[in-house]
Amino acid sequence: MTKIATTSPSPPKMARVEVQPFLIGSGWIEVRDGDDTARAIFERHYSAGDHRSRTRPKLICGPGQKLILVSADAGALCVWRRSEHRADGQSGVNCAVYRREVGGGASSLLLAAMARAWARWPGERLFTFVDPREVKPTFRASWPTWGHCYYQAGWRFAGMSKKRLHVLECLPAWVGERLPRCEAGCGL
């Protein structure tokens, strides 16, 4: 008898998701700079473009005090950085990266991340840069807004940087009661 070799179709390739066992529950979880899940999400953020062509850095956040948050479902990343000396003249705590890939509304996740930032640095000005060349605008009343989830969370336009990035800022008084309560170490 002759054996006929049959080949079964190979199973479809699944997207690899970096999930760590402690990421259970809801809200934000603080991780260390260099965390694999945080880096995987960061590499899909437009600001990581400079790093893709070179060697992959282990750390995703620059110098200074930092707060790196990954959502419990590993679908969002928020990186806060506070440094004393900035070349751009901005002061306060910089939201260096905010990316939501899956999960709840971007603005509600951002509000919870803001609560964590203000628990660490009470009363500080929060600011971020949005690149209108990289971020798709959301149209409201026929006008484009870049970084719409920030506006939904109470942020305001603060001007343009020298590199033509939109500077957005937020103060605790602007969000009022919409801000979730957060104690140091909370799981928001």
Secondary structure per residue as TSV (DSSP state, phi and psi in degrees):
chain	resnum	aa	ss	phi	psi
A	1	M	-	360.0	143.4
A	2	T	-	-102.7	131.8
A	3	K	-	-87.5	135.1
A	4	I	-	-103.0	125.6
A	5	A	-	-79.6	125.9
A	6	T	-	-114.2	145.2
A	7	T	-	-114.4	129.8
A	8	S	-	-90.2	147.4
A	9	P	-	-63.7	142.0
A	10	S	-	-71.5	146.7
A	11	P	-	-65.0	150.0
A	12	P	-	-63.8	145.5
A	13	K	-	-75.6	130.7
A	14	M	-	-95.8	147.0
A	15	A	-	-66.3	136.6
A	16	R	-	-84.1	123.7
A	17	V	-	-112.7	129.0
A	18	E	-	-84.0	97.1
A	19	V	-	-120.7	136.3
A	20	Q	-	-109.5	147.9
A	21	P	T	-58.2	-27.6
A	22	F	T	-78.5	-7.4
A	23	L	-	-82.7	73.6
A	24	I	-	-126.2	139.1
A	25	G	S	113.1	-149.6
A	26	S	S	-136.6	169.3
A	27	G	S	86.4	-159.3
A	28	W	E	-102.9	147.6
A	29	I	E	-126.5	128.7
A	30	E	E	-77.6	131.9
A	31	V	E	-125.8	167.1
A	32	R	-	-84.9	155.4
A	33	D	T	-62.9	132.4
A	34	G	T	100.8	-4.2
A	35	D	-	-57.8	135.4
A	36	D	H	-61.9	-41.9
A	37	T	H	-65.9	-45.4
A	38	A	H	-60.9	-43.4
A	39	R	H	-64.7	-39.1
A	40	A	H	-62.2	-41.4
A	41	I	H	-70.5	-42.4
A	42	F	H	-58.2	-39.7
A	43	E	T	-65.1	-16.6
A	44	R	T	-95.7	0.5
A	45	H	S	-85.5	144.9
A	46	Y	G	-61.5	-28.2
A	47	S	G	-72.7	-11.9
A	48	A	G	-82.6	-0.3
A	49	G	H	-53.8	-36.8
A	50	D	H	-65.4	-29.6
A	51	H	H	-86.2	-19.0
A	52	R	H	-65.9	-32.9
A	53	S	T	-81.3	-18.9
A	54	R	S	-105.2	-168.5
A	55	T	-	-66.1	146.8
A	56	R	-	-74.4	116.9
A	57	P	-	-72.7	147.2
A	58	K	S	-71.5	-40.9
A	59	L	-	-93.4	146.1
A	60	I	-	-108.7	-9.5
A	61	C	S	-117.7	143.9
A	62	G	-	-75.9	-168.6
A	63	P	S	-70.7	161.6
A	64	G	S	111.6	-174.8
A	65	Q	E	-74.7	141.8
A	66	K	E	-141.0	153.8
A	67	L	E	-137.7	112.0
A	68	I	E	-111.6	121.6
A	69	L	E	-119.3	134.6
A	70	V	E	-119.8	136.3
A	71	S	E	-68.0	153.7
A	72	A	T	-60.7	-27.8
A	73	D	T	-90.4	7.6
A	74	A	S	59.8	31.1
A	75	G	-	-109.3	0.6
A	76	A	E	-148.9	154.1
A	77	L	E	-137.6	136.6
A	78	C	E	-136.8	125.4
A	79	V	E	-119.9	119.7
A	80	W	E	-107.4	139.7
A	81	R	E	-141.4	131.3
A	82	R	E	-122.0	122.7
A	83	S	-	-132.9	146.7
A	84	E	S	-70.7	-39.0
A	85	H	-	-118.2	117.0
A	86	R	-	-122.9	136.7
A	87	A	T	-70.7	-24.0
A	88	D	T	-87.0	-2.5
A	89	G	-	79.6	0.1
A	90	Q	-	-74.9	150.2
A	91	S	-	-127.7	151.0
A	92	G	S	115.1	-153.0
A	93	V	E	-110.3	123.7
A	94	N	E	-90.4	126.0
A	95	C	E	-82.4	91.3
A	96	A	E	-72.1	-33.5
A	97	V	E	-145.0	132.4
A	98	Y	E	-140.0	119.4
A	99	R	E	-141.8	126.7
A	100	R	E	-117.9	120.6
A	101	E	-	-104.1	-37.0
A	102	V	S	-142.2	165.4
A	103	G	S	106.2	-161.2
A	104	G	S	-65.0	-177.0
A	105	G	-	-58.6	141.1
A	106	A	H	-62.2	-38.4
A	107	S	H	-72.2	-35.0
A	108	S	H	-70.0	-36.8
A	109	L	H	-64.9	-40.6
A	110	L	H	-64.2	-40.9
A	111	L	H	-59.2	-42.1
A	112	A	H	-66.1	-36.9
A	113	A	H	-68.6	-35.7
A	114	M	H	-64.5	-38.9
A	115	A	H	-61.0	-40.7
A	116	R	H	-65.0	-40.6
A	117	A	H	-64.6	-43.1
A	118	W	H	-73.9	-21.9
A	119	A	H	-68.3	-34.0
A	120	R	H	-80.9	-42.9
A	121	W	S	-125.5	79.7
A	122	P	T	-57.7	132.5
A	123	G	T	73.5	-0.5
A	124	E	-	-70.3	151.5
A	125	R	-	-72.3	133.4
A	126	L	E	-102.1	139.9
A	127	F	E	-145.6	158.8
A	128	T	E	-150.8	166.7
A	129	F	E	-117.1	136.9
A	130	V	E	-123.2	125.9
A	131	D	-	-90.1	109.1
A	132	P	T	-67.6	-14.6
A	133	R	T	-80.2	-19.5
A	134	E	T	-109.1	-24.0
A	135	V	S	-101.3	130.8
A	136	K	-	-72.2	130.5
A	137	P	-	-75.8	153.1
A	138	T	E	-104.9	131.5
A	139	F	E	-95.8	126.2
A	140	R	E	-127.0	123.4
A	141	A	T	52.4	42.6
A	142	S	T	67.6	11.3
A	143	W	E	-113.6	135.9
A	144	P	E	-78.9	140.4
A	145	T	E	-128.5	133.5
A	146	W	S	-103.0	131.9
A	147	G	S	78.3	41.6
A	148	H	H	-56.9	-36.6
A	149	C	H	-62.1	-29.7
A	150	Y	H	-65.9	-45.0
A	151	Y	H	-62.4	-39.5
A	152	Q	H	-63.2	-27.7
A	153	A	T	-91.3	5.9
A	154	G	T	102.2	5.7
A	155	W	-	-77.6	159.7
A	156	R	E	-130.9	152.0
A	157	F	E	-68.7	132.0
A	158	A	E	-120.3	5.2
A	159	G	E	126.7	-167.4
A	160	M	E	-120.8	144.8
A	161	S	-	-84.0	172.8
A	162	K	T	-62.9	-25.9
A	163	K	T	-89.6	12.3
A	164	R	S	66.5	32.4
A	165	L	-	-93.8	146.7
A	166	H	E	-76.2	130.5
A	167	V	E	-100.7	121.8
A	168	L	E	-114.6	147.9
A	169	E	E	-140.3	161.2
A	170	C	E	-150.4	141.1
A	171	L	-	-119.1	151.4
A	172	P	H	-54.2	-36.8
A	173	A	H	-65.0	-23.7
A	174	W	H	-75.8	-25.1
A	175	V	H	-98.3	-21.8
A	176	G	G	51.4	-128.0
A	177	E	G	-73.5	-12.9
A	178	R	G	-70.5	-18.4
A	179	L	S	-75.8	124.3
A	180	P	-	-62.8	148.8
A	181	R	-	-71.5	137.0
A	182	C	-	-146.3	126.7
A	183	E	-	-98.8	161.2
A	184	A	T	-57.4	129.5
A	185	G	T	86.3	9.6
A	186	C	-	-71.9	164.2
A	187	G	-	-101.5	23.8
A	188	L	-	-60.1	360.0
